[in-house]
Amino acid sequence: MEPMTTMKKRDQQVEVLDGSDIMELVENKEVFSSFVDHKFQELDRDNDGKLSVKELQPAVADIGAAIGLPAQGSSPHSDHIYSEVLQEFTHGKQEKVSKSEFKEVLSDILLGMAAGLKRDPIVILRIDGEDLQEFINGPNYEAEMVSLFSQIESPDDSLRQYIIKALEKLTVEQGMPPSTDSWVMSNIVEPALQSCLAREYDKPISQETFLVEVKKVAECVAQHLKEQPVIVAHSENTFDGSGIKRLLSNKFELDKALNVAIEVVPKDRNGKMSKQYLRVALDAIGPSAELPPFGAVDQVNTFTMDKVVGDVLIMMNVDDGKLVKEEEFKKILTEIMGIIMLQLEGNPISVSTNSVVHEPLTSSSTLLQPSS
């Protein structure tokens, strides 16, 4: 899979996070040993000579910031990588780690993060209005807008609603940040509408009016982006069931992933679990099976991806509330993954995610800086 081939942006606008920077850090033994030595004491808040998982978590977040990964909470896709990394760390169920273990665990965490990024690179885009301006003045603009008009045509919509819907359908490739993001709507789209939409028109809105007015507003959006560029974390993935296939073919990894998944499921006094929690367990096993968290991709694709998973869960009658033993629960969960795999093999789903990054790209990382 070559997820980034469609992104043909100017070099200064694009940064691809593919894990290579992390690999370089871990493989430089001298540098790696140096910051492990310096930072262990700094992270050991209670000075007991060991680090708890809680004490180690800021280190993982800091490493993410140091390599340019969007901060936790700002991008579902990068959060997926963070959670995969922390999940790898907690597999051993160690509550505390010594300094030597810290070095080893940190190395594992970094390599896990690098593997996640290598498999699913994240492109950091700086959207500054130039690409949008190019698109507006390009040869395909009118045809694209006519197509959009036919998709959103509704006699009840005002011109303002038409334009908002049109901007929502423009992509980052066309130079438009996701206007469904509340910050983009408030700081880019709304000001453009206020300053460039001169008046409302009688309904129904004609195609000609739409083409003229949406161009005016899009040009205003491009100007606002020039004054206030938007940073977007962009990823493209194809879910074809191959991740599930790899997991199902490796008994050791499958058993490990199943054990992690059932840890999030409540049990009754007899150790039985309700089938209604299979959906939760499936989400927990998602990172190992290379499946996105439920609802973690944009609206159009979420419907498609979530529908595949939802249909399989309905077929397996997971909401009947029946209590089953742990082994039966694991067996049903494995069967569900097998069916999802077959569905995706027959009809792979391509998804693209775009998340506005509200943190500056050059976050100050205390973990990867020498101690004072």
C-alpha positions in Angstrom: 0.0 0.0 0.0 1.3 3.4 -1.0 -1.0 5.7 1.1 0.5 9.0 0.2 0.8 8.9 -3.6 -2.1 11.4 -4.1 -0.5 14.1 -2.1 1.3 16.3 -4.6 1.9 19.4 -2.5 4.8 21.8 -2.5 7.8 20.6 -0.5 7.7 23.3 2.1 4.0 22.5 2.9 4.4 18.8 3.6 6.1 16.7 6.3 5.6 13.0 6.2 5.8 11.2 9.5 6.8 7.6 8.7 8.8 6.6 11.7 12.3 7.1 10.2 13.3 9.8 12.7 12.4 7.5 15.6 14.5 4.6 14.1 17.4 7.0 13.7 17.2 7.9 17.4 17.0 4.4 18.8 19.7 3.1 16.5 22.2 5.8 17.7 23.2 3.9 20.9 25.3 6.8 22.3 22.5 9.4 22.0 19.8 7.0 23.2 21.8 5.9 26.3 22.6 9.6 27.1 19.0 10.8 27.3 17.9 7.6 29.1 20.5 8.3 31.8 19.5 12.0 32.1 15.8 11.6 32.0 15.2 8.7 34.3 15.6 10.7 37.4 13.6 13.6 36.0 10.6 11.3 35.3 10.9 9.4 38.6 8.7 11.9 40.4 8.4 9.9 43.7 12.1 9.1 43.7 11.6 5.4 44.4 14.2 4.3 41.7 11.4 3.0 39.5 9.0 4.4 37.0 5.3 3.6 37.0 3.2 3.5 33.8 1.8 6.8 34.8 5.2 8.3 35.2 6.3 6.9 31.8 3.2 8.2 29.9 4.4 11.8 29.7 7.6 10.5 28.1 5.7 8.8 25.4 3.6 12.0 24.7 6.8 14.1 24.7 8.5 11.8 22.2 5.4 12.1 20.0 5.8 15.9 20.2 9.5 15.8 19.5 9.0 13.9 16.2 6.1 16.1 15.1 3.3 13.7 15.9 0.1 15.6 16.6 -0.6 15.9 20.3 -2.9 13.3 21.9 -6.5 14.3 21.5 -6.0 16.3 18.3 -6.1 13.5 15.7 -7.9 10.2 15.9 -5.3 8.6 13.7 -2.3 9.6 15.8 -4.3 8.8 19.0 -4.6 5.3 17.5 -0.8 5.1 17.3 -0.3 6.4 20.9 -2.8 3.9 22.3 -1.1 1.1 20.3 2.2 2.1 21.8 0.9 2.2 25.4 -0.9 -1.0 24.9 2.4 -2.7 23.9 4.0 -1.3 27.0 1.4 -2.6 29.4 1.2 -6.1 27.9 3.8 -7.3 30.4 1.6 -6.1 33.3 4.6 -4.6 35.0 3.6 -1.9 37.4 7.0 -0.4 37.7 10.2 -0.5 35.7 13.8 -0.1 36.8 16.3 2.1 34.9 17.6 -0.7 32.7 14.0 -1.9 32.1 13.1 1.8 31.3 15.7 1.8 28.5 14.4 -1.4 27.1 10.8 -0.5 27.4 11.3 3.0 26.0 13.2 1.4 23.0 10.2 -1.0 22.5 7.7 1.9 22.7 9.6 3.9 20.2 10.0 1.0 17.8 6.3 0.3 18.2 5.5 3.9 17.4 7.9 3.8 14.4 6.2 0.6 13.1 2.8 2.2 13.5 3.9 5.2 11.5 5.7 3.1 8.9 2.5 1.1 8.3 0.2 4.2 8.4 2.2 7.4 7.7 0.8 10.7 8.7 1.3 13.7 6.4 1.4 17.1 8.2 0.1 19.7 5.8 0.4 23.4 6.1 -2.7 24.8 4.2 -2.0 28.4 3.4 -4.5 29.2 0.7 -2.1 28.9 -2.3 -3.4 25.4 -3.3 -7.0 26.6 -3.0 -6.2 29.7 -5.1 -4.7 27.4 -7.7 -7.7 25.1 -7.7 -10.2 28.1 -8.0 -8.3 29.4 -11.1 -7.6 25.9 -12.5 -9.2 24.2 -15.5 -11.2 21.7 -13.4 -12.8 24.2 -11.0 -16.1 24.8 -12.8 -16.7 21.1 -13.6 -16.1 20.2 -10.0 -18.4 22.9 -8.7 -21.2 21.9 -11.2 -20.8 18.3 -9.9 -21.0 19.5 -6.3 -24.1 21.6 -7.0 -25.9 18.5 -8.3 -24.9 16.6 -5.2 -26.2 19.1 -2.7 -29.1 20.6 -4.6 -32.0 21.2 -2.3 -34.8 23.8 -2.9 -35.0 24.6 0.8 -31.3 25.5 1.2 -30.2 29.1 1.3 -27.2 30.2 -0.7 -25.2 30.3 2.6 -26.1 26.7 3.3 -25.2 25.7 -0.3 -21.7 27.3 0.1 -21.1 25.7 3.5 -22.0 22.3 2.1 -19.8 22.9 -1.0 -16.8 23.9 1.1 -17.3 20.8 3.3 -16.9 18.6 0.2 -13.7 20.2 -1.0 -10.6 18.2 0.0 -7.1 19.0 1.4 -5.8 18.1 -2.1 -7.8 21.1 -3.4 -6.4 23.3 -0.6 -9.3 23.3 1.8 -8.9 22.3 5.4 -11.8 20.3 6.9 -14.5 22.9 7.4 -16.4 20.4 9.6 -13.8 21.3 12.3 -15.3 23.9 14.6 -12.1 26.0 14.6 -11.9 26.1 10.8 -15.6 27.0 10.6 -15.3 29.8 13.2 -12.0 31.3 12.2 -11.9 30.7 8.4 -15.3 29.9 6.9 -17.6 32.2 8.9 -15.4 35.3 8.4 -15.2 34.5 4.7 -19.0 34.2 4.4 -19.5 37.5 6.4 -17.1 39.5 4.2 -17.7 38.0 0.8 -21.3 36.8 0.7 -23.0 40.2 -0.3 -26.6 39.1 -0.1 -29.0 36.2 0.0 -30.8 35.2 -3.2 -34.4 34.0 -3.7 -34.9 30.2 -3.6 -34.3 28.0 -5.4 -30.7 28.9 -6.0 -29.6 28.6 -9.7 -26.4 26.9 -10.7 -25.1 30.1 -12.2 -25.6 32.0 -8.9 -24.0 29.2 -7.0 -20.9 29.1 -9.2 -20.4 32.9 -9.0 -20.9 33.2 -5.3 -19.1 30.1 -4.1 -16.0 31.3 -6.1 -16.1 34.7 -4.2 -16.3 33.0 -0.8 -13.6 30.4 -1.8 -11.3 33.3 -2.7 -12.0 34.9 0.7 -11.2 31.6 2.4 -7.9 31.4 0.5 -7.1 34.9 1.7 -7.9 34.0 5.4 -5.7 30.9 5.0 -2.9 33.1 3.8 -3.2 35.2 6.9 -3.8 32.3 9.2 -2.6 28.9 7.8 -4.1 25.7 9.1 -2.1 22.7 10.0 -3.8 19.4 9.1 -2.8 15.8 9.9 -3.7 13.8 6.9 -3.7 10.0 6.4 -4.9 7.6 3.8 -5.5 4.0 4.5 -6.9 1.0 2.7 -8.6 -1.6 4.9 -8.5 -4.9 3.0 -8.5 -7.4 5.9 -4.7 -8.2 5.6 -4.1 -7.0 9.2 -6.7 -9.3 10.5 -5.3 -12.2 8.4 -1.8 -11.6 9.8 -3.2 -11.7 13.3 -5.3 -14.8 12.9 -2.4 -16.6 11.3 -0.1 -16.0 14.4 -1.5 -17.9 17.3 0.9 -16.3 19.9 0.0 -12.8 18.8 -3.7 -13.6 18.5 -3.8 -15.1 22.1 -2.0 -12.0 23.4 -4.4 -9.6 21.6 -7.5 -11.5 22.8 -6.2 -11.4 26.4 -5.7 -7.6 26.1 -9.2 -7.2 24.6 -11.0 -9.1 27.3 -9.3 -7.1 30.0 -11.7 -4.2 29.2 -14.8 -6.4 29.5 -16.6 -6.7 32.9 -17.2 -10.2 34.3 -19.8 -11.5 36.6 -19.0 -13.5 39.8 -18.8 -16.7 37.7 -16.3 -15.1 35.3 -18.8 -14.9 32.5 -19.1 -12.0 30.1 -22.1 -10.5 28.2 -22.0 -10.8 24.5 -23.0 -7.1 24.3 -19.4 -6.2 25.2 -18.0 -7.9 22.0 -18.2 -4.5 20.3 -16.0 -3.0 23.1 -13.6 -5.9 22.9 -13.4 -5.6 19.1 -12.4 -1.9 19.5 -9.7 -3.0 21.9 -8.3 -5.6 19.5 -8.4 -3.0 16.7 -4.8 -1.9 16.8 -3.5 -5.5 16.6 -5.9 -6.3 13.7 -5.1 -3.0 11.9 -8.7 -1.8 12.1 -9.7 1.8 12.9 -11.4 2.6 16.2 -15.2 2.7 15.7 -16.1 6.1 14.3 -12.5 7.3 14.1 -12.6 8.3 10.4 -14.5 11.0 8.6 -18.3 10.8 8.2 -18.6 9.4 4.8 -16.0 6.7 5.4 -17.1 6.0 8.9 -20.5 5.0 7.6 -19.0 2.5 5.3 -16.4 1.1 7.7 -18.7 1.1 10.7 -21.5 -0.4 8.6 -19.3 -3.5 7.7 -18.5 -4.0 11.4 -22.0 -3.3 12.5 -23.6 -5.7 10.1 -21.2 -8.5 11.2 -22.0 -7.8 14.9 -25.8 -7.9 14.1 -25.3 -11.2 12.2 -23.5 -12.6 15.2 -26.4 -11.5 17.5 -24.0 -9.8 19.9 -26.8 -7.7 21.5 -28.8 -10.6 22.9 -27.1 -10.1 26.3 -26.3 -13.8 26.6 -23.5 -14.5 29.2 -20.7 -16.7 27.9 -17.5 -18.1 29.4 -14.1 -16.5 28.6 -13.1 -19.1 26.0 -16.5 -18.8 24.3 -16.2 -15.0 24.3 -12.7 -15.3 22.7 -14.0 -17.8 20.1 -16.9 -15.5 19.0 -14.5 -12.5 18.9 -12.2 -14.5 16.6 -15.1 -15.5 14.4 -16.2 -11.9 14.1 -12.7 -10.9 13.0 -12.7 -13.7 10.4 -16.0 -12.5 8.9 -14.9 -8.9 8.8 -11.7 -10.1 7.1 -13.7 -11.8 4.4 -15.9 -8.8 3.9 -12.9 -6.5 3.5 -11.1 -8.9 1.2 -14.1 -8.9 -1.1 -14.7 -5.1 -0.8 -11.6 -3.2 0.5 -12.5 0.2 2.0 -10.3 3.2 1.5 -10.5 5.9 4.1 -8.9 9.3 4.4 -8.7 11.3 7.7 -8.0 14.9 8.1 -7.6 16.4 11.6 -6.7 20.0 12.4 -3.7 20.1 14.6 -4.1 22.9 17.1 -0.7 22.4 18.7 2.3 24.1 17.0 4.4 21.7 15.0 7.6 22.5 16.7 6.5 21.6 20.2 9.2 22.0 22.8 10.1 18.5 23.9 11.8 18.2 27.3 12.4 14.5 27.0 14.7 14.7 24.0 16.6 17.7 25.2 19.7 17.5 27.4 19.1 18.1 31.1 20.2 21.5 32.4 
